[in-house]
Amino acid sequence: MGIIESLELHQFMCHKYLTFSFGPQINFIIGHNGSGKSAVLSAITVALGGKATSTGRGSGLKSFIREGQSVAEVSISLKNQGEEAYKPDLYGKSIVVTRRFTKEGNSSYKIKSKDGHVVSTKREELAAICDHMNIQVDNPMNVLTQDSARQFLSAANPSDKYKFFLKGTQLQQLSDEYDTCLENISQTAKVLQSKKDAMGDLRQAYKEASAKFEEAAKARQQKYKADELKKELAWAHVATKEEEMKKKMEEVAKLQRRVPKLQAEVDAADAAFRSASEQVGILESQHAEMGDIEDLKNRKSDLGDKLKANKKKISELKDEEKKMNTQLTTCNSVIEDLQKKIDEETTKLEAQTKFKRDEIEQKIQNTREELRNVEEQLKDVRAQIQEKNVELRNASQAGEDAERLRNQAQKEIESAQGAVAEARAQENNSLAVYGRDMKRVLEMIKSARWYGGQPVGPLGVHVKVKDPERWAPVLRATMGGMMSSFAVTDARDRAQLKRILDQTGNGHITILISEFDRFDYSAGEPPVEVLTVLRALEIDDEYVLRLLVNALNIERTVLAEDRSEGDRVLKSLHGNGVAWTRELYRVQRYAEGGGQSVPMNRLNATDHRHRLFTNRSSADNIAYYEGLVREAENKYHDALTRLQQSRAAHSECRRALQDLTNRDASLHHIVSKKKLEVADLQNEINDDLPSTISALQSAKDDAEVEKENIKTQYSNLVRQRAELDEAQKPLLTDLNEVKKKVDDFNERRNGIKQEIDDAVIKRLDAQKNKQYYQKKLDDEQAKVNEAEEVAKTLQEEFKDWTTKAEQYCDRVDNPRGVEVVKRNLESVQAALKEREKKHGATVEEMTIEVNRKKAALDNAERDLKQMTALNKALKASLVIRLAKWHEFRRHIALRCKVVFQYHLSNRGYYGKVLFDHSASTLQLKVQTDDQAGTQTRDKDPRSLSGGEKSFSTICLLLSLWEAIGCPIRCLDEFDVFMDAVNRRISMKMMIDTANSSDGKQYILITPQDMNNVAVTNTVRVHRMSDPERGQGVLAFS
C-alpha cells in the first residue's frame, strides 16, 4: 500500500508527454544529462501536494509548465491494496491523483478511483490519503534531490547536520508539537489560577442574595395566597369552558338530525339521474353501433365528381360540334363557289378535252373508292388491335394471379407437410410442441435438487380449450407463447433451470418466478353469463391457473365474436376492461370513457403454436394435416392449370396482335399508295387545264380534304359523346342508390339522435335536481361540520385547559366565578407590588436571583476542579511522551550508527556517526581502505573524493531510511561522482536492502548505464530519451 504504480506528465518542465509504470520495489531511471530525469521526482512531489520550493527546481508551480504552454498536468497512481487499504470500497485497488496548474497560478486536484470515477477534488482528501499511507512528500529524506543530498552530506557545521537529521526522521516535527502542547498547558494553568482567585467574589454575591431572600418571608406569604387564587382562577376558566362546550354539543346534535332527510332527497335524485344516464348510454351505444357512412359519402362524392367530369366533357364536345358545323358550312360554301368558277372555265374547253378528262376523273373516282375501302379495313384492324391489347393485359393479370395462387399453395403444401412431420414426431413425443428434447428436460428437472418446489412446466401441458374450433386461434395468438414457459417458486432455482434449458437448446423459453398462493380471484370475474378466457379453458393445476391470472388476467378478459360484441360487453361491465375477439382484435374500454381496438399479430403458417389447443389425438392431428396437404395440392394443381391456360391465352393474343400489327402496316402502305395515285391523276388533269382552272381545282381539292377531315372529326366526336352519354346512365343509377342509402341512414341516425337529445334533456333535469338537493345537503353538512369543528375545538380547549390546570395545581372543586376570583387576585397582587417597591424586586426575582448565584458558584467550583485535574493529566502525559521521544531519538541514532558502519564495511571502509544530543550536533567520520594503514584519524566527508563522498552518502541514506516509515524512497543522481567499483557495490547494496524491505519502493535516478545491474523481477530499469527542446544551431561568422 502507498507505492507508486504509474506516473504521467503533460507539458511538464521539458516533457510534452511522459508516462512511467513503476515496479513495486526497485526502479532505476537512466538517461543522458538534460533528458529530464529529475523532472520525475519533481512531478511526484507536485502530484502528492508538495511545495514547489522543496523540489529545488523552481519557486512556484508556474515554473514547471513547459515553455510555450499555458497549462500542465501530472497524474500519479498509488497502490491501494492490503488489509489497511484506504477506503477500498470507494477507490478500489488504486488511487489516481491528478494535479493541474496554469500560468495564472491556478491549481486543482482530481482524486479518482481505479475505474476513473472522480471521488474528490479537495486537497484535504489528498492529505488524508498521504497521512494514512505514511507518505511525507515534503520530507527531504523521502525525495532527495541532488542539492538536498549535497547539503545533507556537506553541511556547513554539525549543528546544521543535526537539524537535517531531525527533520528527515520527523523527530523535529514531533518535538515542535510537544513544545506547543507544553506552552498551551502553561497558559491553561495561568487561566485556572485567575479563576481560583475570582471564587471569593462569587461566594460573597451568593451570601448577599440569600440575605435578601430571607427578608422577603412576609412577601412569600402573600405570594402563597396569590398562588392559591391563581389556582382557583385556572379551574374557574375550565368550568366556564366546559359550560360553553356542552351548549355547542347540543347545537351539533340538533343540526345532525336534519341531514338524513336531505340525504334521502339526494339519493332519490341520484337514482333518477343514473336511470336517465343509463338510457342515454343505451341510445348512444345504438348510435355508435350504426357506425358511419364515410364509405357511402366517399362513393357519392366520387360518383358526383365523375358525373361532373362527364358533363364537362359533353359540354366541351357540344361546343366542338357547333364549331365543326360552322366550319363544315363554310367549307361547303367555298366548294360550291369554286365549283361554279370551275364549271364556267371548263365550259369553254368542254368540247375539246371532255373525253380525256372524263376518263381520268373516272379513274380518280375508282381510286378514291378503293382508298375508302382500305381505310375502313385499317380502322377495323386498329379497333381489333385495341381489343387484343385489352385481352393481352387481362391474360397477363390472370397469369400473375394464377402464379400468386400457385406460390401461395406451394407454401401451404410445405407448411402442411412440415406440420405432418411434426405431428408424426409428436405421436411419439407429445411434448415436442413445447420445445426441443422436452422429455430430457423434465427428467433433468426431476433428478435435480431445488430450494423450492420442483419447477412446473411446460404450462401448456395443464391447459386445454373447451371449444377449440371457435376460440383456439385467438388463444394461440394471445397466450400461445406462454404455454412453453416454466415456473419456479424460489428465485434461487431460476439459475439452475436456466442452465438445463440452455443445455437442451431451449434458452428462449421464459421462466416465471412466483410463490404458490391460493388467492381468491373471484372478485375480478364478471357475471357468469359473460364468457371469459378462464371460462373457456380447462386448467388442471391450481398453481398454473393463478400464474395465468397474474400474467394475463384471464379471469376478467372477455372473449367475443367480433369487435362490436366485445365493445358492447365491456360497456355493460361498467365501461372498462379488455376483450379478445375471434377476428383477432384486442378491444379495450377505459373507465373514464373512450376505448380502442388493436389488431393482434397473426401467426405465420410455420408457427409451432398452430399445434396448440387442438384437443386432437396424434393420429387425428396427422390425418388433419394430411387433409390440409391434399387441399393445398388441389389448390396448387388448379392454380397451375389456370397459369398454363393464362400463358397459352397470352401467347395466342401476342400472335394475333402481331398478325394485326402486320396487317395494319400493310393497309397503311396501301392507303399511302392510293393517295399518291389520286394525286398523280389529279395532277394529270390539272396539267391539261389552263392555270386558272388548275388553281381553282387545287383550292377545291384542299377544301374537299378539309371537309373530309371535319367529317372524320365529327364522327369521332359523335362517338365520344355517345360513349359519355352511355357512361352517365350507370353513374346516375349508382348515385341515386347511394343517395337513397345515405338518406335512409341519416333518417335512422336522426331518429336515434332525437331520442338521445330527449334523453339528455331528461338527464339534465335529473342532474339539476340532484345538484340542487346535493347543494342543500352540502350546505347543511357544512353547517354540521362547522359546528362539529367548533365543538371539537371547544373539546380540545377544554381538555387542554384541564390538562394545563392539572399540571399547574390540583383540582379545585366548585370554584367561584372568574370575575370574583380575578378581583381578589388583583387586590393581593397590588399589595405584593407595594412590597416589591420597598425591596426593589419581586419575590420571584429574588428567588431566581438566589438560585442563579448558587448555580454560578457551584458551576465555577466544579469547572475549576475538573480543568485543574485535566491540566495535571495532560502535563503528566506530555512528560511521558517526551521521555518516549528521547528513547526514539536514541534508538534511531543507534540504529543509524550500526547500519552506517555495516554499509561502509561492504566497501572495506570504516566510519561512524557521532551524535551529541545535548549540543544538537551530528558529525561523520569515514576512513577509506587506502587510509587504514597510513592514517589513524578519521576524515571529514568534505575531504573525501567524489566517489567516496557519493558512496558515503548512500550508506548514510540507507541507514536513515531504516528509521523512516514512508513507503517511497527517491534519490537523484546518487552515483554521479562514483567510480565503477563504488558504483557496483552501491548498486548491489541498495538492491539487497530493497529486496529485504517489504512494502518499500525505491526510485533511483542516474545518468550512468545499468549494464552491471542484473535485471530481475524486483528490478525495473526505465530509459529516457532526450526530450524535444526546440534548440537550434548557433551561427558563427
ABEGO torsion letter per residue (X at the ends): XGBBABBBBBGBEABABBBBBBBABBBBBBEBBGAGAAAAAAAAAAAAGBBAAAAGABABAAAABBBGBABBBBBBBBBBBEAABBGAAAAEABBBBBBBBBAAGBBBBBBBBAAGBBABABAAAAAAAAAAAGBBAABAAABBBAAAAAAAAABABAAAAAAAAAAAAGAAAAAAAAAAAAAAAAAAAAAAAAAAAAAAAAAAAAAAAAAAAAAAAAAAAAAAAAAAAAAAAAAAAAAAAAAAAAAAAAAAAAAAAAAAAAAAAAAAAAAAAAAAAAAAAAAAAAAAAAEBAAAAAAAAAAAAAAAAAAAAAAAAAAAAAAAAAAAAAAAAAAAAAAAAAAAAAAAAAAAAAAAAAAAAAAAAAAAAAAAAAAAAAAAAAAAAAAAAAAAAAAAAAAAAAAAAAAAAAAAAAAAAAAAAAAAAAAAABAAAAAEBGAAAAAAAAAABBBABBBBBOBAAAABBBABAAAAAAAAAAAAAAAAABBBBABAAAAAAAAAAAAAAGAAABBBBBBBBBBBBAAAABBBAABBBAAAABBBABAAAAAAAAAAAGAAABBBBABAAAAAAAAAABGGBEBBBBAAGBBBBBBAAEEBBBBBBBBBBAABAAAABGAGBBAAAAAAAAAAAAAAAAAAAAAAAAAAAAAAAAAAAAAAAAAAAAAAAAAAAAAAAAAAAAAAAAAAAAAAABBAAAAAAAAAAAAAAAAAAAAAAAAAAAAAAAAAAAAAAAAAAAAAAAAAAAAAAAAAAAAAAAAAAAAAAAAAAAAAAAAAAAAAAAAAAAAAAAAAAAAAAAAAAAAAAAAAAAAAABBBBBGBBBAAAAAAAAAAAAAAAAAAAAAAGBBAAAAAAAAAAAAAAAAAAAAAAAAAAAAAAAAAAAAAAAAAAAAAAAAAAAAAAAAAAAAAAAAAGBBBBBBBBAAAGBBBBBBBBAAAAAABABBBBAAABBAAAAAAAAAAAAAAAAAABABABBBBBGAAAABBAAAAAAAAAAAAAAAAABBGBBBBBBBABBAAABBBBAABBBBBBBBBBAGBBBBBBX
